[in-house]
Amino acid sequence: MKNLAIMIIKRLGLGVLTLILLSLLIFLSVEALPGDLAQEILGQQATPSAVAAIRRELGLDLPPHIRYVEWLGGMLQGDFGNSLALKRPIIDLITPRLQNTLFLTLYTACIAVPLAIILGMMASLFRNSYFDRISNATALSAISMPEFLVGYLLIYFLALSGYFPSMANITPATPLLDKLYACFLPALTLTLVVTAHMMRMTRAAIINILALPYIEMAHLKGIKPSRIIFWHALPNALAPIVNVVALNLAYLITGVVIVEIVFVFPGLGQLMVDGVRFRDVPVVQASSLIFASAYVGLNLVADIISTATNPRLMRQK
Amino acid sequence: MAENVGNKASDSEPLLTMRNIHIKGLSDETWVDIINGIDLDLNRGEVLGLIGESGAGKSTLGLAAMGFCRDGCKITDGSIIFDGLDLLAQSKRDLRKLRGRRIAYVAQSAAASFNPAHKLIDQFCEGPLKHGLMEKAQAVSYATDLYSRMNLPEPELFGYRYPHEVSGGQLQRAMTGMALACRPDLIIFDEPTTALDVTTQIEVLAAIRDIVKQFDTAAIYISHDLAVVAQMADKIKVLLKGDEVEQADTATMLDKPQQEYTKSLWAVRKYARAEQKPVSGQVPVIEIENVMAGYDKTTDILKEVSFPIHKRRTVAVVGESGSGKSTLARVITGLLTPREGSIRFEGSALPDSYHARSKDQLRRIQMIYQMADTALNPKLRIRDLIARPASMYLGLSGKALNDRVCDLLHMIELEPDQYIDRLPSELSGGQKQRIGIARAIAAEPSFIICDEVTSALDQLVAEGILKLLDRLQSELDLSYMFITHDLATVRAIADEVVVMKDGTVVEQGPKSEMFIPPHHPYTELLLGSVPEMDPKWLDHLLDSRGADNIGDAAIAKML
């Protein structure tokens, strides 16, 4: 346990460091974007003095390093600043969106992760059988299709006939069951997108392990193939699987803009795209930082799980 | 006992009868013969030794006795009757009920054959629980009983460790314990001690033999080491490339082998070249002086190691895993900088790191590795493998280089026309090792470090390599440092012996003296632990030392 605690502390430290570096990167790349918010707000005909006045009001006239430090300091205190375009606290904009995104991620993960792992295990158990080939082919076709196409196909087949709604414009007030119903199609679309990757990794990781001597030993002890996969192979294959799961969950949080647009889903991705369009720098910075934290955090969790399930790392002599 | 797992036949019938077994294996997409029509009989409580070199089909035959074939193998003909049950006619499900329960298996590498994710006790209990023979508590107490019978430390707690938390010898005993978990009628031991040090090997051998006797279990004991099999088996069967050479009871087989092949196997152990006289008053080729070295700042792997190696002499450095033999080789070659002490070459000090050594200094110290497989670049042809040091150190090119490569191939007894354009993968293990030797002598060195060069090879092949090295030594005036843990190799080739333990030299001297007592207690233990071709050897050893004075226990008492 001591090893694990030390590892978590070390990794947390590294995670914070990564986030600080990322914040700098985010800040600099937003700086590098062409255009200017003051100009954007006032339009082409604005007088230089009016632009300068707005710039002063928004603090855009300060040198970049001071603005960065102020921004980072505010972030650390939970103050995300105000949206320059909408003149509202960013926290109010982001909170409901983030909740929606997390809900959709969790919803998708609950379907996709067990599905992918079970399919992967069954594919490795019945290697080269028809089951293996069909599940592989289906998963690969799903991953090869663009997300919006998958989304529209699902709408075409499942929404036009009236089974499920094609719009997932939920609000915080929507009851849970209605939310689940409304978000079924986006969740299904995302499931189709992420399952293949996790399933194939599960299959490959387990098949790798099945060639090892301790698996032959289990066969020679007269153990059933299903137990060999579950009890002997899976615990040893967990590390690569967990890492791929984490990567896919992070993708669900950060990379679902297109699916959000297809299903008119009020998620974080759309907020950020709007932010970029309106040169709303603080909104872009805040959402980028949330995406980065999701990646760092999920990878940390994946590392902790793979360490905690490996006795060789947990109980070092 | 349920019907589908066989009925106890009367004791007079053989437990296992294999007739005319043919097994084929898939190699490069064609089916080749692995076993060509072997018969095998085993009675209850009897131990059969299976002997042969690698590729003889020992393991394949042993697994077939469980009705098991590895992927890419198939039994094409023959019958396997275990206790009145035709194994080849059983369904997968019925075979599963048999395996582990009535026929168990002990693998060569316990470290690889235990699942790293589960505690030993859970892996022990898996068989009895899944076969429905015992409750968990019952299985645990049975495990404790077996662990204590096999002299494992703290038998009540031992099982609650993970495989990586116990030593290799303990793990191998735990695996024997696991095989006994369902009290099987037959156990297949597949080279259970090959991966262990000699002193550890004994404790495992003693435990296995003891437990097999106590439970009156029949066993098939597979090994390439005759002396080991002689201790364990009632009768011995010799295999060669899938054919039976001969079979007889152990004593007859050792005294009066009938077939030439068997006799040649037996003779290998007697090969020994005459010791050369010690040199005095000469500057040694290599002088190791008070070397202290380690991989981190605090621990010393080598502690004040000093000894000379003279011209045209072979010094064998002997010790078990972890004794610092290979670290010493790294210091001499300059790969590891010693904390203190130095290496002198023909009287003058060598720079510590190979970076600082001149090309000529580098040229004159060469190395031959244990695993020829990994030491040769698989993408290069033999020509390029050998030509590289010749062109790099000696500046040869064009026809001169080609002639040199051909000369070298002649020296290592491989026909240039036939081998020069092959890839390493197109050579046998012994041939690969010969290429490793050619590459070392291509640089025209004066000193070669041979790191366990024969330990991955079969005995007959190893003997060929030793004879070749011997011949090259006198032709090219070479000095060798021979790192080995195998005392038979020492006997065969060494002039002087250095015994190492935990990084210190515990004893050194001419070979003739080293094999005559008195010794340092560790040397004594090491020498005494090498199995001899006498079926009574283990009995005598246990009688004279007692079961608590072998292996790790004996080493612990020395500290």
Interface residues (C-beta under 8 A of the other chain):
Chain A: L212 P213 Y214 E216 M217 A218 H219 L220 K221 G222 I223 K224 R227 W231 H232 P235 N236 T309 N310 P311 R312 R315 K317
Chain B: L63 M66 F68 R70 L95 R96 K97 L98 R99 G100 R101 A104 Y105 A107 S109 A112 S113 F114 N115 P116 A117 H118 E126 G127 K130 H131 Y162 H164 E165 M178
